[in-house]
């Protein structure tokens, strides 16, 4: 849960929303219904850079959107950031270590940084949310999971993100669901699931199948090769679906989701992963217990909408104070 920041009056206006990834930061202005009011800006970022370089990138992104809001005569009512973990989302403290991204920020209070160094108004609410949770919120309110009583959201990109949602609320630490709803640290081969179901894992597996390195290829290239009939690429994505099914089966039995929604940078290969995921689940689960496998809609905007909506629900709707 996120904590309030003191008794200050909040005026409804526009929200600056950021989706912080390992290689890019997506950003936009949105309203308190999660509707994006600007186009999505995608800013490359080196998450392995120094603290100063990373903070300067964040500063430029937020300052640019603050100026855009001011130019449009729109009052700023909040800053909402979807951020990868580990992270103390209540206090705004980065706890990332040992994953080769944003390690330079380890132990830093980013909420204090944005409040004192970036935003001119110290009363503006600042909210951090797990990126996978923000994705799930966006899919529940505006995406493929609308109407679902329970669902599991998956994002596959720099790493594997996951979230469990029931009636619009995030579920963790119950029914066997791990902290943050993150299944990426489950054992897989000689490592964990995140090592395999991720950009680095998929590229490494392709190298194993082809007997070489992937060179300058990225996962988008593997998808394009799969589309042209490359059997090794198709096999990599098929195996990824099978690994996901094996990891998810126990959670599905305990949580009984209506659907699984897949998004993230690698979701372009959904057409190859989803059938394998579904077939393996049919082998592992009793008939009738296999949830629908859906591709995320609004993949570029849903996390921004989700984190903006969450800030609005906590601080803006109904004239709340924080």
Residue pairs with C-beta under 8 A, 6 or more apart in sequence:
1 90
2 89
2 90
2 127
2 128
2 129
2 314
3 90
3 91
4 315
4 321
4 322
5 111
5 125
5 126
5 322
6 322
7 321
7 322
8 123
8 321
8 322
9 123
9 321
10 77
10 78
10 123
10 125
10 315
10 316
10 319
10 320
10 321
10 322
11 75
11 77
12 32
12 75
12 77
12 316
13 69
13 74
13 75
13 76
13 77
14 29
14 30
14 31
14 37
14 69
14 74
14 75
14 76
14 77
15 29
15 30
15 31
15 32
15 76
15 77
15 78
15 79
15 80
15 308
15 311
15 312
16 27
16 29
16 62
16 65
16 66
16 69
16 76
16 78
16 79
16 80
17 27
17 28
17 29
17 30
17 36
17 80
17 81
17 82
17 304
17 305
17 307
17 308
18 25
18 26
18 27
18 58
18 61
18 62
18 79
18 80
18 81
18 82
18 304
18 307
19 25
19 26
19 27
19 82
19 131
19 134
19 303
19 304
19 307
20 45
20 81
20 82
20 83
20 84
20 131
21 45
21 84
21 131
21 157
21 158
21 265
22 47
22 84
22 101
22 157
22 158
22 159
23 44
23 45
23 47
23 158
24 42
24 43
24 44
24 45
25 42
25 43
25 45
25 57
25 58
25 61
26 40
26 41
26 42
26 43
26 300
26 303
26 304
27 40
27 41
27 43
27 61
27 62
27 65
27 304
28 36
28 37
28 38
28 39
28 40
28 41
28 65
28 301
28 304
29 36
29 37
29 38
29 65
29 68
29 69
29 74
30 36
30 37
30 304
30 305
30 308
31 37
31 308
31 312
32 77
32 308
32 309
32 312
32 316
32 317
33 309
33 312
34 138
34 141
34 142
34 305
34 306
34 308
34 309
34 312
35 305
36 301
36 304
36 305
37 74
38 65
38 68
40 300
40 301
40 304
41 61
41 64
41 65
43 57
43 60
43 61
45 54
45 57
46 53
46 54
47 54
47 100
47 101
47 102
48 100
48 101
48 103
48 104
49 104
50 104
51 104
51 105
51 108
54 102
54 104
54 105
55 105
55 113
55 117
58 110
58 113
58 114
58 118
59 117
59 118
62 79
62 114
62 118
62 119
63 118
66 76
66 119
66 120
69 75
69 76
70 76
76 119
76 121
76 124
77 124
77 125
77 315
77 316
78 124
78 125
78 126
78 127
78 308
78 311
78 312
78 315
78 316
79 114
79 119
79 124
79 125
79 126
79 127
79 311
80 126
80 127
80 128
80 129
80 307
80 308
80 310
80 311
81 110
81 126
81 127
81 128
81 129
81 307
82 129
82 130
82 131
82 133
82 134
82 135
82 303
82 304
82 306
82 307
83 89
83 94
83 110
83 128
83 129
83 130
83 131
84 96
84 101
84 102
84 130
84 131
84 158
84 159
84 161
85 95
85 96
85 130
85 131
85 180
85 182
86 95
86 96
86 97
87 93
87 94
87 95
87 96
87 128
87 130
88 94
88 95
89 128
89 129
89 130
91 109
91 111
92 109
92 110
92 111
92 112
92 114
92 126
92 128
93 107
93 108
93 109
93 110
93 111
94 102
94 105
94 106
94 107
94 108
94 110
95 106
95 107
96 102
96 103
96 105
96 106
97 103
97 106
99 159
101 158
110 128
111 126
111 128
114 126
115 122
115 126
116 122
119 126
125 311
125 314
125 315
125 322
127 307
127 310
127 311
127 314
127 315
129 137
129 306
129 307
129 310
130 161
130 163
130 180
131 155
131 161
131 303
132 153
132 155
132 161
132 162
132 163
132 180
132 181
132 182
133 163
133 170
133 180
133 181
133 306
134 303
134 304
134 306
134 307
134 310
135 153
135 155
135 161
135 163
135 263
135 264
135 296
135 302
135 303
135 306
136 145
136 151
136 153
136 163
136 164
136 165
136 170
136 261
136 306
137 165
137 168
137 170
137 305
137 306
137 307
137 309
137 310
138 298
138 301
138 302
138 303
138 304
138 305
138 306
138 307
138 309
139 145
139 146
139 151
139 153
139 261
139 263
139 296
139 297
139 302
139 306
140 146
140 148
140 151
140 165
140 168
140 306
141 168
141 305
141 306
141 309
142 297
142 298
142 302
142 305
143 261
143 296
143 297
143 298
143 302
144 259
144 261
144 294
144 295
144 296
144 297
145 151
145 153
145 165
145 259
145 261
145 294
148 165
148 257
148 258
148 259
149 166
149 167
149 258
150 164
150 165
150 166
150 167
150 255
150 256
150 257
150 258
151 164
151 165
151 257
151 258
151 259
151 260
151 261
151 291
152 162
152 163
152 164
152 165
152 248
152 251
152 252
152 255
152 257
152 259
152 260
152 261
152 291
153 161
153 162
153 163
153 164
153 165
153 260
153 261
153 263
153 296
154 160
154 161
154 162
154 244
154 260
154 261
154 262
154 263
154 264
155 161
155 162
155 262
155 263
155 264
155 267
156 197
156 198
156 199
156 240
156 262
156 263
156 264
156 265
156 266
156 267
157 198
157 199
157 264
157 265
157 266
158 198
158 199
158 200
158 265
159 184
159 194
159 198
159 199
160 183
160 184
160 193
160 194
160 197
160 198
161 182
161 184
161 264
162 181
162 182
162 183
162 184
163 170
163 181
164 170
164 171
164 172
164 177
164 181
164 251
164 255
164 257
165 171
166 255
170 181
171 177
171 181
171 255
172 178
172 179
172 180
172 181
173 179
175 254
175 255
176 250
176 251
176 254
176 255
177 251
177 254
177 255
178 185
183 193
183 247
183 248
183 251
184 192
184 193
184 194
184 197
184 198
185 192
185 193
185 194
186 192
186 193
186 247
187 193
188 195
188 196
188 197
188 243
188 247
189 195
189 196
193 243
193 247
194 201
195 201
196 202
196 205
196 240
196 243
197 240
197 243
197 244
199 218
199 219
199 265
199 266
202 219
202 222
202 236
202 237
202 240
202 266
203 214
203 217
203 218
203 219
203 222
204 214
205 236
205 239
206 214
206 217
206 222
206 232
206 233
206 236
207 213
207 214
209 232
209 235
209 236
210 232
214 222
219 265
219 266
219 269
220 265
220 268
222 230
222 233
222 236
222 237
222 269
223 233
223 237
223 266
223 268
223 269
225 232
225 233
226 233
226 234
226 237
226 269
226 272
234 272
237 269
237 272
237 273
237 276
238 272
238 273
238 275
238 276
239 276
240 269
240 273
240 276
241 272
241 273
241 274
241 275
241 276
241 277
241 278
241 280
242 276
242 277
242 280
244 273
244 277
245 276
245 277
245 278
245 279
245 280
245 281
245 284
246 280
246 284
248 260
248 277
248 281
249 281
249 284
249 285
252 281
252 285
252 289
252 290
252 291
253 285
253 289
256 289
257 291
258 291
258 292
259 291
259 292
259 293
259 294
260 277
260 291
260 292
260 293
260 294
261 294
261 295
261 296
262 270
262 273
262 274
262 293
262 294
262 295
262 296
263 295
263 296
263 299
263 302
264 296
264 299
267 295
267 296
267 299
270 295
274 293
274 295
277 293
278 290
278 293
281 290
281 291
282 290
296 302
298 305
314 320
314 322
315 321
315 322
